[in-house]
């Protein structure tokens, strides 16, 4: 739970934190802040009132109210913890009730629509300090990045927000709203698109990849576990970040182009062009062989990843794989002039894992050349790669057209396919992330 050694300081005993939106992240904030001694006023949609009252009935520091008007009137610091796609509507509804001189912020993954809603609807006497915990609700926030955005606020108001959130034990990262959106696009949007595309590909070929002998080994464990982890979440967590963030549009479109281009080179047997393009991307993203940009120690240890397989015992050795998803990711970073190590200070656990396996592929002697050879000579994964390419282009088109409903439907149908396997898989994925973070 929270760092309960962080007590409410003198002078802030009557300071009340309001939470509008009690989804998974809202509940996590309510539990951890209240455990540290802060008084919480919280609400969600009115039809959830009775259930929330029961859920928090044993917590004397959390009071559930019927709506955001009551929360806004009673709270000194109000956090909107709602879907990015709904932030404008919710802020417009409750902003007029904001307490005089309050501090208001949001927890959305895309800050552009959030700050625009605050600027348009909040009274001018209200300070704006937003935040974003760069991890899921089921991970311990201690040591994880917490972005703080002093958008329109006095030094005193910003200090109060820092004091409240210090009990999470997170690493505070200070950015503007625009910087936040650019970095989350760089680190999250394409990463999510890759795993979403994997799920669509395996769904299209009606396979649970861990049940056969084709996807075995540390890199495959990351692909499978994180794909399942994403599809076990709510669709809007990823839709808002991709569709509402203009920077993310460019990244996801480039990822689809990179996937298509590399797959085409493989299909047409253009070995020298494929190798030249991949090695050029390697040098641009990771540095030349004798002056690499990566650290002297790899981000991931292969033996750690090998412990977290969903495959049955005796699955056998890994089959050679061209790792199209990883080649396309590095090609995309290269085309977009992204150096992923530049964003490690505010990266998610999922991004660190994905960068780690990409680094493993590109820095392990012989592994990259083997992947390129397989891409040209071996058709074992041709069908899977075709579906992966189709899926990547499908997600890019959906994002480019800003189609929330199409996104939801695409996500939901694949989520239903994998849903019977979520329970054990998500637990293994959580253990894998914890082990990797502990080995940092």
N, C-alpha and C positions, 0 to 999 in steps of 0.2 A: 504494500500500500504506500501511502505518501510518506514523505520524510517528516514524521510527526515532531521531530526536534525543532522544526521551523515553526515557532509559535507566533501568534499575532502580536506585533510590536505595540508598545505604549502609544496611545493616540489614535490607534486604528481599531480599538475594541468594538466600536459601533459600525465599522465599515462592512457593508453588505454587498455580496457578489450576486448578480442576477444571471441566470442561464435561460435563454429563450431557445428551446430545442433540446429535447432529452433523448436523442438517439444514442448510439454507442459512445461517441466521444463526449457528448454532453453529460452522460451518466458517469463516465470516467472522471471528468473534471469535478463533478459534484461530489463524488466519493473521496477523491484525493484532497480537494481543497477543504472539505468539511472535516476530514480526519486531522488536518493541520490546525483546526480551530476556527476557520472562517465561517461566517453565517451565510447560507446560500438560500436564495429565493429562485425557484425554478418552475418552468412550465413546458408543456408541449401542446399539441392540439387538444381541445377540450374533451374529446372522446377518450383520451388517454388519462384523464385526471384521476379517476378512481384507481386504476392500476398503478399509477406512479405513487399515489398516496400509500398504497399497501406496500409497494416495493421499498419505500424509504421510511416506513413507519417507525423503525427502530433507530433512526438517525436524528437526533435532536437538533443538529446543526443545519438540516435541510428542511425547508418548508416548501411544499408543492402548492402552487397557485393555479388558478383556472386559465389564465391567459397572459399574454405578454404585456398588456396594459398594466396589470397589477404588478408584474415583475418590474417593469420600467419605472413605475412610480416609487417603488420601495427600495431600489438598489442604487448604490454608489458607483458600481462598475458593472456594466451589462455586457455579456458576451452572447452574440447571436451564433448559435451552433446549429445551423440549418444547411440544407443542400444549397450549393452554389447557384443552381438554376432557380431557386425560390427566394434568394436573399433579397432581391429588389421588392418583391411583393410583401414579404414579411416585415421588412424595415419600414416600408410605406405604411403598413397597418399599425405598427406599434410605436414608431418614432415620436409621434405627437405627444405621447404620454411620458416621454423621458424626463426623469427628475432633473430639476434645475441644477446645473453645474456638474452633472454626472460625467463619467467616462464610459465610452461605448467602443466596442470592438467586435470582431467576428473571427470565426474559426474555420472559414471556408478555405479550400485548397487553391482557389483562384481569386486574387484580390482586386482585379480590375472592376468587376461588377459590384463587389462589396463596397469599395470606397466610393464609387459613384453613387450608390444607393444612400450611403451615409451622408455624403455631401449634399445630395438633393433633398433628403427628408428630415435630417436631424436639425434641431434648433441650433442657432449659431453659438449659444453659450455652452454647448456640449463638446468635450474633448474626444478625439478619436485615436485610440491605440488598439491596433489589431494584432492578432497572434496566429500562429499555425504550428501545431505539434507535428513534426515530420515522422510520424509512426502511426501504427494502427492502435485501436483502443485496447487491445489485449496484450500489448507489450509494455513492460515497465518503462516509464518515461525517463528514469534516471540515466543521465549520460547521453540521452538522445537530443538532437537539435530542436530547439524551440525558437521559431522566428518571431521577433517583436518589431512592430512597425509603428513608429511615432509619427503618425500621419498629420494630425492636427491637435497638438497637445502641449501643455506646459511641461517643464522639467519635473515639477512636483507631481503632476498627474501620471507621467510616465514612471516615476519612481514608485508610486503606489501600485501600479500594475505589476512592476517587477517584484515588489515585495509580496504581493498575493501569489504570483506564479512561481516564486522561488521554491515553494514546498514540493513542486514536481521533481526537483532535482535535475532538470534538463540543462543542456548547454544553451545559453542565450546567444542568438545570432541576430544582429541588427541590420535590417534592410529597409529599403523603400518598397512600396507596393509593386512598382514596376520591376525592380530587381528581383523581388520574390517570384513574380510570374515568369521571368526569364529563366531563373535557375530551376524552378520546379518543372518548366517545360524541358530544360536540358536533362534533368535527372530523373523525372518521373514519366512524362508523357510517352516517350518512345519506349521506355522500359515496359510500361503497362501494355502498350500496343503489341509488343513482341509476345508477351505472355497471353494476351487475349487472342492473338492470332494462332498461337500453339494450341490453345483450347479448341478453337474453331476447327483447326486442321484435324486434330484427333477425334473430335466429334464427327466431322464429315466422313472420316474413315472408320467410324464406330469402333474405336479401340481405347481401352484403358492402358496406356503405354507401359505402366509398371507391371502388367500381368504377363508380358511376353519377354522374349530374350533380346528385343531390339533396342531397348532403352535402358541400359545398365551402366553404372559408374557414376562418379562424382558430378560431372557436368550434367548428366541426365537427371540426377537426383534434384539438382537445383531447378532445372526446367520444369520437372513434374510437380515438385512440391510448391513452387511459387505460382505456377499456373493454377493449381487447385486452391491455393490460398486466395488468389485474386477472385476466382469465380465463387468462392464461399462468402465473399463480401457483398454488400449492397451495390447495385448497378450504378447508382448516382455518384458514388465515391470517385469513380474513374471518369464518368461522363462529363461532369462539371469541369474537372481539371483539363480535359482534352478539348471540349467544345467551346468553353467560355474563354479560354486563354489563347489570344491571337498567336503568341509565340509557339504554342503547342501545335497549331495547324501546320506550320512550316515543317516542324520536326517530323510529324507523323506522315505527312505527304512525302518527305524525303526518304523515310524508312521504307515506305511502299515502293518508291522508285529504286532504292538500293536493292531491295529484295528481288524485284522483278529483273533488274539488270544482271545481277549475279546469277540468278536462276537461268536466265536466257544464255549467258556465257557457258554455264554447265551443260545445258541441253544441246547447244550447238558445238560442244567440244572445243571451244576456243581457249585452250590451255594457257598459252602465253599471255593473252589479254587478261584472263582471270587472275593469274598469278601477279601480273604487273599491277593490276588495280588493287588487289588485296594488300600487297606489300607496300604500295604507296600509302594506303590508308593506315597501315601499321606504323609506318615511319612518322606520319603526320600526327597520329593520336598518341602513340607510345614513345616515339623518338627512335633515332637510329640505333642499330645494334650496340654500338660502343658508347652511346650517350643517351640511355633511355630516360624517359620522363618518369617512369614508374619508380617506386621506392626500391631500395636494395632487397627488402623482404617482400614477398608476394602478399597480396591482400588476403588470399585464402590458402589454406593448406589442404592438399588433396585428400589426406587421410581423414580430415574432419568431415568433409563432404561424403566420403564413402560410407560413413556410419549411418546415413539417413536415407536408406533405400526403402521404397515401398514394395520392391520386387520380392517374390517368394524365395525361400532359401534355395540355393543351388541354381540360381538363374544363369550362371555361366558368365564368361567374359563379355565385355562390351563389344558390340559390332562397330566396325569403322563407320564414322558418320561425318558428313561434310559440314555439319553445324552451320547451316545456312542462316539461322537466326542470329548467331553471333557474328558471322562475317558481315551480314547486312547491318547490324548495329554499329560495328566499327566503321564501316563504309559510310553510314549515315553521319556519325560524329565527324568524320573527316570532311564530308561535303559541307557540313554546317559549321565548320571551324570550331568545334566543341572539344575542349580538353577536359575530360570528365574529372580528372584529379583536382581541377581548380574549384570544384564544388563540394569537395568532401566534407567541409565544415558544416554544410546543411544538407547532407544526403540522407536518404531513408535507408533503413536496413536492407530493403529489397534492392535498392540501387547498388549498394555496396556489394551485395552478393552477385548481382548481374555483372558489374564491372570486374569483380574478382574472377568470375569464370571466363569472361572475355580475355582478361589479362593472362589467365592460365593457358588458354588456347594459343594466344599469340606469343607467349614467352617460353613455353615448354619446348625444348629442342625436338624437332621432327613432327610435333603434333599439328602445326599449321600446314606444313607441306602434305601430311597425310590427309588432312581434311580437303585440301585442294585436289589431291589425286582422286579421292573418293568422289568428289563432285563431278569430275570428268569421266571417270571409268566405271563407277559402281552405280547401278540403278536401284539398289535396295530401298532407298528412301525417296525415290522419284515421286511416288504418289503422295507421300506425306508433304514433300516440299512443294508440290503443285498446289495442294490445299492450303498450305501455309502462305504461299504467295497470293492466292485468291483472297484469303482472309485478311492479309495485310492491306491489300488494295480496297477491300470492302470497308474496313475500319477507317481508312483514310478518306474515302468518299463520304462516309457517314459524318465524319468530323467536318469536312469541308463544306457540307451542306447544312451543318448545324442541326442535325436531326436527332433530337433527344429521344423521341418515341422510337425511331428505328434503332438507335443505340440500345434502348431498354429491351426491345424485342430480340435483337441479335444476342445480347448478353443473356437474357432469361432462358432462351431455348437451349443454349449450351450449359448454362447453370443447372437446368433440370437434368440434363444428360449425366453430369458428374455428381449431382447432389447425393445419391446413395453412398458415395465414397468419401464424403467430406469429413466425417467425424474423425476417423483415424488419421487421414492425410493431413488435416490442419494441425492436429497435435504434433505429428512428426515435423511438419514445417516450422511450427513454433520452436520445437527443440533444436532444429537445425539453425535457425536464426540466433537463438540464445547462445549456442555453442560457438558460432562464428563470431558474434560480438564479443564473447568472453576471450576469444583467442586473439583479438586485435592487439 
